[in-house]
Amino acid sequence: MSNRIHYTMPGIGLMKRRLEKEADAVALAVSAAAKKYGIEPSAAQTLETKYHTEAGDWYVALGWDDMRIIVRMDSVLARVTEIKEIRD
């Protein structure tokens, strides 16, 4: 008899998302912007949010002063995957 233990990982569709609510995604995006750009979190204004159901990604557009960014986050891992600056 083998002493091996076999662990299986659930498919991505079966995993519970860590960023389930829009408010969670906005909070993570504001935190990332504050850290990267050295702004006060209260300075960042949420311009738009979108959730991509197939990819499981949140997109949050933030703005302050003359800066605009889009923060892309993985909802399962609850981490920022990309910050894109928008230039006028």
C-alpha positions in Angstrom: 0.0 0.0 0.0 1.3 3.4 -1.0 1.8 6.2 1.6 1.4 8.9 -1.0 -1.3 11.5 -0.5 -2.8 12.9 -3.6 -4.1 16.5 -3.4 -6.3 17.9 -6.2 -6.8 21.5 -6.8 -10.3 22.7 -7.7 -10.7 24.3 -11.1 -10.8 28.0 -11.3 -14.6 27.9 -11.6 -14.8 26.2 -8.3 -12.5 28.4 -6.4 -14.0 31.2 -4.2 -13.1 34.6 -5.5 -11.3 36.8 -2.9 -12.4 40.0 -4.6 -16.1 39.2 -4.7 -17.5 42.7 -4.3 -16.9 45.9 -6.2 -15.9 47.7 -3.0 -13.1 45.1 -2.4 -11.7 45.8 -5.9 -11.9 49.5 -5.4 -10.1 49.3 -2.1 -7.3 47.3 -3.5 -7.0 49.6 -6.5 -6.9 52.7 -4.3 -4.3 51.1 -2.1 -2.1 50.2 -5.1 -2.4 53.7 -6.5 -1.5 55.3 -3.1 1.6 53.0 -2.8 2.8 53.5 -6.4 2.1 57.2 -6.8 2.5 58.4 -3.1 -1.0 59.9 -2.9 -3.4 60.0 -0.1 -6.1 57.3 -0.6 -8.8 59.9 -0.1 -7.4 61.8 -3.2 -8.2 59.0 -5.6 -11.7 59.2 -7.1 -13.3 56.1 -8.6 -14.3 56.8 -12.2 -15.5 53.4 -13.4 -15.4 49.7 -12.5 -15.9 46.6 -14.6 -15.7 42.9 -14.0 -14.7 40.6 -16.8 -16.5 37.3 -16.0 -14.6 35.0 -18.3 -11.1 36.2 -17.1 -12.1 36.8 -13.5 -10.5 40.2 -13.6 -11.6 43.5 -12.1 -10.8 46.8 -13.8 -11.0 50.0 -11.8 -10.4 53.4 -13.3 -9.2 56.0 -10.8 -8.4 59.7 -11.2 -6.8 62.5 -9.1 -5.5 65.9 -10.1 -4.5 65.4 -13.7 -3.7 61.7 -13.5 -5.9 58.9 -14.7 -5.1 55.2 -14.3 -6.7 51.8 -14.9 -5.9 49.1 -12.3 -6.4 45.5 -13.4 -6.7 42.9 -10.7 -7.1 39.1 -10.5 -10.2 38.4 -8.5 -9.1 34.9 -7.3 -5.6 35.9 -6.2 -6.7 39.4 -5.0 -3.7 41.0 -6.5 -2.9 43.8 -8.9 -1.7 42.5 -12.3 -1.3 45.8 -14.2 -1.6 49.6 -13.7 -2.0 51.5 -16.9 -1.7 55.3 -17.1 -4.1 57.1 -19.3 -2.7 60.2 -21.1 -4.9 62.9 -22.6 
